[in-house]
Amino acid sequence: ELTELQLEEGTVTAFERRSYGQELALCQRYFYKSYSQATAIGAVTTEGALYGTVQAANNYFSLSSGFPVSMRNTPTVINYSTINGAVNQMSFDGANRAALPISAGISGVSIRVNNVASAANQFATVHLTATAEL
């Protein structure tokens, strides 16, 4: 039986205990999802989703989100419909619209619906994942 195992290069050091929050923040430098931690990617849910309301009729609409910690480099972002989990989709009042990340950086992302007429007061939701692996 092993307890308090910690592998390090170099000399022996005291065992470090990191809190759940510290460990999560370290992990989120490499991967982030808007879904709750226990929810699978692509699940049909609005819990944790980005929300927005179209203010005026136009052909473009964007939702933006900051990441909880800065990612290690510019991430690859994939967005998902909250209606059926479809990739590269955003939900508008219960219908999917094609949507893609337009601006991603280490601190956040914007996802946009392009060239699709949207009316004032439409409600939009979308989930995302961001990966900045080595």
ROTORBA-112314 format. One record per residue (C-alpha): residue in one letter; x, y, z. Coordinates in nm, 4 decimals. Each point is the difference from the previous one (the first is absolute). Example, Ala and Ser with C-alpha at 12.3 -4.5 7.8 and 13.67 -1.06 7.14 Angstrom:
BEGIN
+-------+----------+----------+----------+
: semar :       c1 :       c2 :       c3 :
+-------+----------+----------+----------+
:     a :   1.2300 :  -0.4500 :   0.7800 :
:     s :   0.1370 :   0.3440 :  -0.0660 :
+-------+----------+----------+----------+
end
This chain:
BEGIN
+-------+----------+----------+----------+
: semar :       c1 :       c2 :       c3 :
+-------+----------+----------+----------+
:     e :   0.0000 :   0.0000 :   0.0000 :
:     l :   0.1347 :   0.3411 :  -0.0994 :
:     t :  -0.1084 :   0.3327 :   0.1425 :
:     e :   0.1084 :   0.3583 :  -0.0668 :
:     l :   0.1986 :  -0.1026 :  -0.3086 :
:     q :   0.1624 :   0.2865 :  -0.1861 :
:     l :   0.2548 :  -0.0428 :  -0.2791 :
:     e :   0.2472 :   0.2789 :  -0.0617 :
:     e :   0.3306 :   0.0359 :  -0.1771 :
:     g :   0.2875 :   0.0907 :   0.2299 :
:     t :   0.0226 :   0.0003 :   0.3765 :
:     v :  -0.2617 :  -0.1243 :   0.2443 :
:     t :  -0.2599 :   0.2601 :   0.0979 :
:     a :  -0.2895 :   0.0090 :   0.2426 :
:     f :  -0.3349 :  -0.1242 :  -0.1306 :
:     e :  -0.2045 :   0.2826 :  -0.1524 :
:     r :  -0.3731 :   0.0063 :   0.0552 :
:     r :  -0.1898 :   0.2011 :  -0.2572 :
:     s :  -0.3628 :   0.0944 :   0.0444 :
:     y :  -0.2617 :  -0.1004 :  -0.2575 :
:     g :  -0.0089 :   0.3641 :  -0.1164 :
:     q :   0.3774 :   0.0145 :  -0.0525 :
:     e :   0.0009 :  -0.3272 :  -0.1937 :
:     l :  -0.2988 :   0.1088 :  -0.2125 :
:     a :   0.1643 :   0.3342 :  -0.0849 :
:     l :   0.3191 :  -0.1785 :  -0.1082 :
:     c :  -0.2039 :  -0.2343 :  -0.2213 :
:     q :  -0.2016 :   0.2865 :  -0.1504 :
:     r :   0.3179 :   0.1490 :  -0.1467 :
:     y :  -0.0176 :  -0.2940 :  -0.2431 :
:     f :  -0.3722 :  -0.0792 :  -0.0261 :
:     y :  -0.3233 :   0.1838 :   0.0791 :
:     k :  -0.3647 :  -0.0874 :  -0.0571 :
:     s :  -0.3087 :   0.2078 :   0.0712 :
:     y :  -0.1885 :  -0.3136 :   0.1035 :
:     s :  -0.0080 :  -0.0892 :   0.3692 :
:     q :   0.2964 :  -0.2142 :   0.1047 :
:     a :  -0.2096 :  -0.3191 :   0.0194 :
:     t :  -0.1861 :   0.0628 :  -0.3300 :
:     a :   0.1208 :  -0.1642 :  -0.3214 :
:     i :   0.0971 :   0.2161 :  -0.2964 :
:     g :  -0.2860 :   0.0199 :  -0.2499 :
:     a :  -0.2658 :  -0.0643 :   0.2654 :
:     v :  -0.3391 :   0.1641 :  -0.0494 :
:     t :  -0.0060 :   0.2558 :   0.2807 :
:     t :   0.0073 :   0.3742 :   0.0534 :
:     e :   0.1747 :  -0.0264 :   0.3379 :
:     g :   0.3228 :   0.1996 :  -0.0292 :
:     a :  -0.0732 :   0.1122 :  -0.3587 :
:     l :   0.0756 :   0.3470 :  -0.1361 :
:     y :  -0.3232 :   0.2041 :  -0.0233 :
:     g :  -0.0904 :   0.3096 :  -0.1939 :
:     t :  -0.2896 :   0.1948 :  -0.1481 :
:     v :  -0.0002 :   0.1590 :  -0.3449 :
:     q :  -0.0576 :   0.3725 :   0.0589 :
:     a :  -0.1046 :   0.0963 :  -0.3555 :
:     a :  -0.0685 :  -0.1763 :  -0.3294 :
:     n :   0.3224 :  -0.0642 :  -0.1911 :
:     n :   0.1948 :  -0.2701 :  -0.1853 :
:     y :   0.2675 :  -0.0586 :   0.2655 :
:     f :  -0.0051 :  -0.0927 :   0.3659 :
:     s :   0.2901 :  -0.0832 :   0.2343 :
:     l :   0.0306 :  -0.1448 :   0.3480 :
:     s :   0.3246 :   0.0488 :   0.1916 :
:     s :   0.1464 :  -0.1702 :   0.3037 :
:     g :   0.3105 :   0.0419 :   0.2059 :
:     f :   0.1871 :  -0.3056 :   0.1235 :
:     p :   0.0362 :  -0.0469 :   0.3782 :
:     v :   0.3813 :  -0.0029 :  -0.0343 :
:     s :   0.2295 :   0.0971 :  -0.2865 :
:     m :   0.0654 :  -0.2939 :  -0.2296 :
:     r :   0.3609 :  -0.0980 :  -0.0731 :
:     n :  -0.0359 :   0.1114 :  -0.3637 :
:     t :  -0.2753 :   0.0833 :  -0.2504 :
:     p :  -0.2495 :  -0.2860 :   0.0266 :
:     t :  -0.1884 :  -0.1960 :  -0.2607 :
:     v :  -0.3678 :   0.0738 :   0.0700 :
:     i :  -0.3010 :  -0.2120 :  -0.0938 :
:     n :  -0.3557 :   0.1136 :   0.0692 :
:     y :  -0.3101 :  -0.2145 :   0.0536 :
:     s :  -0.3769 :   0.0497 :  -0.0243 :
:     t :  -0.1898 :  -0.0190 :   0.3269 :
:     i :  -0.2928 :  -0.1600 :  -0.1886 :
:     n :   0.1669 :  -0.3150 :  -0.1312 :
:     g :   0.3749 :   0.0339 :   0.0629 :
:     a :   0.0755 :   0.0592 :  -0.3702 :
:     v :   0.3480 :   0.1385 :  -0.0731 :
:     n :   0.0373 :   0.3523 :  -0.1470 :
:     q :  -0.3565 :   0.0921 :   0.0918 :
:     m :  -0.1672 :   0.2568 :   0.2280 :
:     s :  -0.3588 :  -0.0193 :   0.1239 :
:     f :  -0.2282 :   0.2916 :  -0.0908 :
:     d :  -0.3436 :  -0.0222 :   0.1633 :
:     g :   0.0033 :  -0.3791 :  -0.0271 :
:     a :   0.1441 :  -0.0281 :  -0.3527 :
:     n :   0.3617 :  -0.0701 :  -0.0966 :
:     r :   0.2021 :   0.2528 :  -0.1990 :
:     a :   0.3473 :  -0.0524 :  -0.1430 :
:     a :   0.2554 :   0.1714 :   0.2263 :
:     l :   0.3789 :   0.0063 :   0.0236 :
:     p :   0.2636 :   0.1458 :   0.2327 :
:     i :   0.1202 :   0.3263 :  -0.1554 :
:     s :   0.2512 :   0.1139 :   0.2552 :
:     a :   0.1810 :  -0.2196 :   0.2488 :
:     g :   0.2854 :   0.0981 :   0.2262 :
:     i :   0.1530 :  -0.1142 :   0.3256 :
:     s :  -0.2582 :   0.1929 :   0.2039 :
:     g :  -0.3259 :  -0.0662 :  -0.1884 :
:     v :  -0.1966 :  -0.0600 :  -0.3189 :
:     s :  -0.2822 :   0.1432 :  -0.2127 :
:     i :  -0.2367 :  -0.2258 :  -0.1944 :
:     r :  -0.2003 :   0.1494 :  -0.2876 :
:     v :  -0.2990 :  -0.0826 :  -0.2146 :
:     n :   0.0690 :   0.1481 :  -0.3471 :
:     n :  -0.2358 :   0.1037 :  -0.2790 :
:     v :  -0.3134 :  -0.1379 :   0.1641 :
:     a :  -0.2825 :   0.2437 :   0.0604 :
:     s :  -0.0668 :   0.0321 :   0.3711 :
:     a :  -0.2882 :   0.1943 :   0.1464 :
:     a :   0.0038 :   0.2208 :   0.3069 :
:     n :  -0.0526 :  -0.1764 :   0.3328 :
:     q :   0.1048 :  -0.3446 :  -0.1214 :
:     f :   0.1676 :  -0.1994 :   0.2748 :
:     a :   0.3276 :  -0.1810 :  -0.0823 :
:     t :   0.1954 :  -0.2702 :   0.1869 :
:     v :   0.3161 :  -0.1949 :  -0.0792 :
:     h :   0.2566 :  -0.2219 :   0.1714 :
:     l :   0.3714 :  -0.0140 :  -0.0765 :
:     t :   0.3217 :  -0.1863 :   0.0595 :
:     a :   0.3473 :   0.1549 :  -0.0250 :
:     t :   0.3143 :  -0.2124 :  -0.0322 :
:     a :   0.3578 :   0.1278 :   0.0330 :
:     e :   0.1866 :  -0.3280 :   0.0364 :
:     l :   0.3744 :  -0.0318 :  -0.0405 :
+-------+----------+----------+----------+
end
